[in-house]
Amino acid sequence: MPVVTITTEVSFDVAVIQDDVIKSEFNRRADVKKWAHDYWQSQQPPEKTIEDFDDEELLDELENRDIDLPQMETIHRVYRLLASRDIEAAMDELHREFGLAPPSHECAIADLLSGTSRSPAHV
């Protein structure tokens, strides 16, 4: 008996397919999973570090973001506080300099979202 193979183009609206059906089919087919992952990775821009930029590019970006030098000094102070693991002081500095929400408010939100409770030292 001869075997005939027919190939045709098919299109369908993914929006009408239930999510659990798509998920189970996606997980069932390892080759599709690998293809989707590889395709997604190929669409990502290459990662860059600060060393990939010259001084002019960095200064232009600071200007585009409207960050002036006094703000950069604050950012450096906050960065040093974070490096020394003084999170509370870093949050206080950001609150004071940039008018962000009070640290106690942000900590309370973080506690609610994470389901944890921190000591009342800063709340």
PyRosetta script that sets phi, psi and omega in degrees:
from pyrosetta import init, pose_from_sequence

init()
pose = pose_from_sequence("MPVVTITTEVSFDVAVIQDDVIKSEFNRRADVKKWAHDYWQSQQPPEKTIEDFDDEELLDELENRDIDLPQMETIHRVYRLLASRDIEAAMDELHREFGLAPPSHECAIADLLSGTSRSPAHV")
pose.set_psi(1, 125.1)
pose.set_omega(1, 179.9)
pose.set_phi(2, -73.0)
pose.set_psi(2, 146.9)
pose.set_omega(2, 178.4)
pose.set_phi(3, -105.6)
pose.set_psi(3, 130.9)
pose.set_omega(3, 179.4)
pose.set_phi(4, -116.4)
pose.set_psi(4, 129.9)
pose.set_omega(4, 177.1)
pose.set_phi(5, -110.7)
pose.set_psi(5, 128.1)
pose.set_omega(5, 179.8)
pose.set_phi(6, -116.9)
pose.set_psi(6, 132.2)
pose.set_omega(6, 177.8)
pose.set_phi(7, -118.0)
pose.set_psi(7, 134.0)
pose.set_omega(7, 179.4)
pose.set_phi(8, -143.4)
pose.set_psi(8, 156.6)
pose.set_omega(8, 177.1)
pose.set_phi(9, -87.8)
pose.set_psi(9, 134.1)
pose.set_omega(9, -178.8)
pose.set_phi(10, -127.1)
pose.set_psi(10, 139.7)
pose.set_omega(10, 174.1)
pose.set_phi(11, -131.2)
pose.set_psi(11, 150.2)
pose.set_omega(11, 179.2)
pose.set_phi(12, -152.8)
pose.set_psi(12, 159.9)
pose.set_omega(12, -178.7)
pose.set_phi(13, -90.9)
pose.set_psi(13, 107.7)
pose.set_omega(13, -177.6)
pose.set_phi(14, -63.6)
pose.set_psi(14, -26.6)
pose.set_omega(14, -177.3)
pose.set_phi(15, -62.7)
pose.set_psi(15, -24.7)
pose.set_omega(15, -178.3)
pose.set_phi(16, -88.5)
pose.set_psi(16, -8.7)
pose.set_omega(16, 179.1)
pose.set_phi(17, -88.3)
pose.set_psi(17, 134.1)
pose.set_omega(17, -178.5)
pose.set_phi(18, -64.8)
pose.set_psi(18, 144.7)
pose.set_omega(18, -177.3)
pose.set_phi(19, -58.2)
pose.set_psi(19, -40.8)
pose.set_omega(19, -178.1)
pose.set_phi(20, -65.9)
pose.set_psi(20, -30.0)
pose.set_omega(20, 177.0)
pose.set_phi(21, -69.7)
pose.set_psi(21, -44.9)
pose.set_omega(21, 178.5)
pose.set_phi(22, -62.4)
pose.set_psi(22, -44.9)
pose.set_omega(22, -178.3)
pose.set_phi(23, -62.8)
pose.set_psi(23, -45.4)
pose.set_omega(23, -178.5)
pose.set_phi(24, -66.8)
pose.set_psi(24, -38.4)
pose.set_omega(24, 178.2)
pose.set_phi(25, -68.2)
pose.set_psi(25, -40.3)
pose.set_omega(25, 178.4)
pose.set_phi(26, -62.0)
pose.set_psi(26, -44.8)
pose.set_omega(26, -179.6)
pose.set_phi(27, -70.2)
pose.set_psi(27, -27.1)
pose.set_omega(27, -179.4)
pose.set_phi(28, -72.6)
pose.set_psi(28, -27.2)
pose.set_omega(28, -175.3)
pose.set_phi(29, -108.7)
pose.set_psi(29, 97.2)
pose.set_omega(29, -177.7)
pose.set_phi(30, -62.2)
pose.set_psi(30, -34.9)
pose.set_omega(30, -179.2)
pose.set_phi(31, -66.2)
pose.set_psi(31, -37.1)
pose.set_omega(31, 177.8)
pose.set_phi(32, -68.1)
pose.set_psi(32, -40.2)
pose.set_omega(32, 178.8)
pose.set_phi(33, -60.5)
pose.set_psi(33, -45.8)
pose.set_omega(33, 179.7)
pose.set_phi(34, -65.7)
pose.set_psi(34, -42.8)
pose.set_omega(34, 179.4)
pose.set_phi(35, -60.6)
pose.set_psi(35, -46.2)
pose.set_omega(35, -178.7)
pose.set_phi(36, -61.7)
pose.set_psi(36, -42.5)
pose.set_omega(36, 178.9)
pose.set_phi(37, -64.1)
pose.set_psi(37, -47.9)
pose.set_omega(37, -179.8)
pose.set_phi(38, -62.9)
pose.set_psi(38, -40.6)
pose.set_omega(38, 178.8)
pose.set_phi(39, -63.5)
pose.set_psi(39, -45.5)
pose.set_omega(39, 179.7)
pose.set_phi(40, -60.8)
pose.set_psi(40, -44.8)
pose.set_omega(40, 179.5)
pose.set_phi(41, -61.6)
pose.set_psi(41, -38.2)
pose.set_omega(41, -178.4)
pose.set_phi(42, -69.7)
pose.set_psi(42, -20.3)
pose.set_omega(42, -179.4)
pose.set_phi(43, -87.7)
pose.set_psi(43, -10.9)
pose.set_omega(43, -179.0)
pose.set_phi(44, -78.9)
pose.set_psi(44, 139.2)
pose.set_omega(44, 175.8)
pose.set_phi(45, -68.0)
pose.set_psi(45, 152.2)
pose.set_omega(45, 179.6)
pose.set_phi(46, -63.9)
pose.set_psi(46, 142.3)
pose.set_omega(46, 179.0)
pose.set_phi(47, -70.6)
pose.set_psi(47, 142.1)
pose.set_omega(47, 179.1)
pose.set_phi(48, -126.1)
pose.set_psi(48, 151.3)
pose.set_omega(48, 173.9)
pose.set_phi(49, -112.0)
pose.set_psi(49, 171.8)
pose.set_omega(49, -177.9)
pose.set_phi(50, -61.9)
pose.set_psi(50, -27.2)
pose.set_omega(50, 179.5)
pose.set_phi(51, -67.7)
pose.set_psi(51, -17.9)
pose.set_omega(51, 180.0)
pose.set_phi(52, -75.6)
pose.set_psi(52, -9.0)
pose.set_omega(52, -177.2)
pose.set_phi(53, -113.3)
pose.set_psi(53, 144.9)
pose.set_omega(53, 175.2)
pose.set_phi(54, -89.8)
pose.set_psi(54, 170.5)
pose.set_omega(54, -175.8)
pose.set_phi(55, -57.4)
pose.set_psi(55, -40.1)
pose.set_omega(55, -178.5)
pose.set_phi(56, -62.1)
pose.set_psi(56, -43.0)
pose.set_omega(56, 179.2)
pose.set_phi(57, -63.4)
pose.set_psi(57, -41.5)
pose.set_omega(57, 179.5)
pose.set_phi(58, -64.9)
pose.set_psi(58, -44.3)
pose.set_omega(58, 178.9)
pose.set_phi(59, -64.4)
pose.set_psi(59, -39.3)
pose.set_omega(59, 176.7)
pose.set_phi(60, -61.3)
pose.set_psi(60, -42.1)
pose.set_omega(60, -179.7)
pose.set_phi(61, -66.1)
pose.set_psi(61, -40.6)
pose.set_omega(61, 176.2)
pose.set_phi(62, -60.5)
pose.set_psi(62, -41.6)
pose.set_omega(62, 178.9)
pose.set_phi(63, -65.3)
pose.set_psi(63, -42.3)
pose.set_omega(63, 178.8)
pose.set_phi(64, -62.1)
pose.set_psi(64, -35.3)
pose.set_omega(64, -179.5)
pose.set_phi(65, -88.2)
pose.set_psi(65, 2.9)
pose.set_omega(65, 177.1)
pose.set_phi(66, 58.4)
pose.set_psi(66, 42.7)
pose.set_omega(66, 175.1)
pose.set_phi(67, -103.3)
pose.set_psi(67, 116.2)
pose.set_omega(67, 178.5)
pose.set_phi(68, -94.7)
pose.set_psi(68, 173.5)
pose.set_omega(68, -174.1)
pose.set_phi(69, -60.9)
pose.set_psi(69, -40.2)
pose.set_omega(69, 176.8)
pose.set_phi(70, -58.4)
pose.set_psi(70, -38.1)
pose.set_omega(70, 177.0)
pose.set_phi(71, -65.9)
pose.set_psi(71, -36.6)
pose.set_omega(71, 178.9)
pose.set_phi(72, -64.1)
pose.set_psi(72, -37.0)
pose.set_omega(72, 177.0)
pose.set_phi(73, -61.5)
pose.set_psi(73, -41.0)
pose.set_omega(73, 177.2)
pose.set_phi(74, -63.2)
pose.set_psi(74, -43.6)
pose.set_omega(74, 179.7)
pose.set_phi(75, -61.4)
pose.set_psi(75, -40.7)
pose.set_omega(75, 177.4)
pose.set_phi(76, -63.4)
pose.set_psi(76, -42.3)
pose.set_omega(76, 178.4)
pose.set_phi(77, -61.9)
pose.set_psi(77, -44.6)
pose.set_omega(77, 180.0)
pose.set_phi(78, -63.8)
pose.set_psi(78, -41.0)
pose.set_omega(78, 179.6)
pose.set_phi(79, -60.7)
pose.set_psi(79, -43.4)
pose.set_omega(79, 178.5)
pose.set_phi(80, -64.3)
pose.set_psi(80, -40.7)
pose.set_omega(80, 177.9)
pose.set_phi(81, -62.5)
pose.set_psi(81, -42.2)
pose.set_omega(81, 177.8)
pose.set_phi(82, -63.9)
pose.set_psi(82, -41.2)
pose.set_omega(82, 179.7)
pose.set_phi(83, -62.5)
pose.set_psi(83, -32.8)
pose.set_omega(83, 179.0)
pose.set_phi(84, -88.9)
pose.set_psi(84, 9.6)
pose.set_omega(84, 177.2)
pose.set_phi(85, 64.3)
pose.set_psi(85, 26.9)
pose.set_omega(85, 177.0)
pose.set_phi(86, -98.0)
pose.set_psi(86, 72.0)
pose.set_omega(86, -174.6)
pose.set_phi(87, -61.6)
pose.set_psi(87, -42.6)
pose.set_omega(87, -178.0)
pose.set_phi(88, -61.0)
pose.set_psi(88, -44.7)
pose.set_omega(88, 179.4)
pose.set_phi(89, -66.1)
pose.set_psi(89, -37.8)
pose.set_omega(89, 178.8)
pose.set_phi(90, -64.0)
pose.set_psi(90, -43.4)
pose.set_omega(90, 178.6)
pose.set_phi(91, -65.2)
pose.set_psi(91, -40.7)
pose.set_omega(91, 177.1)
pose.set_phi(92, -59.8)
pose.set_psi(92, -43.3)
pose.set_omega(92, -179.9)
pose.set_phi(93, -62.1)
pose.set_psi(93, -45.5)
pose.set_omega(93, 179.4)
pose.set_phi(94, -64.1)
pose.set_psi(94, -40.4)
pose.set_omega(94, 177.8)
pose.set_phi(95, -61.8)
pose.set_psi(95, -46.7)
pose.set_omega(95, -176.6)
pose.set_phi(96, -68.4)
pose.set_psi(96, -45.3)
pose.set_omega(96, -173.1)
pose.set_phi(97, -80.7)
pose.set_psi(97, -34.8)
pose.set_omega(97, -173.5)
pose.set_phi(98, -114.8)
pose.set_psi(98, 1.9)
pose.set_omega(98, 177.9)
pose.set_phi(99, 69.3)
pose.set_psi(99, 27.6)
pose.set_omega(99, 177.1)
pose.set_phi(100, -72.1)
pose.set_psi(100, 168.5)
pose.set_omega(100, 179.1)
pose.set_phi(101, -58.2)
pose.set_psi(101, 149.6)
pose.set_omega(101, 178.9)
pose.set_phi(102, -57.2)
pose.set_psi(102, 144.7)
pose.set_omega(102, -179.5)
pose.set_phi(103, -55.6)
pose.set_psi(103, -36.9)
pose.set_omega(103, -179.6)
pose.set_phi(104, -61.6)
pose.set_psi(104, -37.8)
pose.set_omega(104, 178.7)
pose.set_phi(105, -65.1)
pose.set_psi(105, -48.0)
pose.set_omega(105, -179.9)
pose.set_phi(106, -64.6)
pose.set_psi(106, -38.9)
pose.set_omega(106, 178.2)
pose.set_phi(107, -64.4)
pose.set_psi(107, -40.0)
pose.set_omega(107, 178.9)
pose.set_phi(108, -63.9)
pose.set_psi(108, -41.0)
pose.set_omega(108, 177.3)
pose.set_phi(109, -63.9)
pose.set_psi(109, -45.3)
pose.set_omega(109, 179.1)
pose.set_phi(110, -60.5)
pose.set_psi(110, -40.0)
pose.set_omega(110, 178.1)
pose.set_phi(111, -63.3)
pose.set_psi(111, -43.2)
pose.set_omega(111, 178.5)
pose.set_phi(112, -62.6)
pose.set_psi(112, -44.3)
pose.set_omega(112, -178.1)
pose.set_phi(113, -69.0)
pose.set_psi(113, -35.9)
pose.set_omega(113, -177.0)
pose.set_phi(114, -90.9)
pose.set_psi(114, -13.2)
pose.set_omega(114, -179.0)
pose.set_phi(115, 74.3)
pose.set_psi(115, 19.6)
pose.set_omega(115, 179.3)
pose.set_phi(116, -112.5)
pose.set_psi(116, 171.2)
pose.set_omega(116, 177.4)
pose.set_phi(117, -134.0)
pose.set_psi(117, 128.7)
pose.set_omega(117, 178.8)
pose.set_phi(118, -99.4)
pose.set_psi(118, 164.9)
pose.set_omega(118, -179.2)
pose.set_phi(119, -61.9)
pose.set_psi(119, 150.6)
pose.set_omega(119, -176.4)
pose.set_phi(120, -74.3)
pose.set_psi(120, 15.2)
pose.set_omega(120, -177.6)
pose.set_phi(121, -60.0)
pose.set_psi(121, -32.6)
pose.set_omega(121, -174.9)
pose.set_phi(122, -126.2)
pose.set_psi(122, 7.9)
pose.set_omega(122, -176.3)
pose.set_phi(123, -106.6)
pose.dump_pdb("model.pdb")
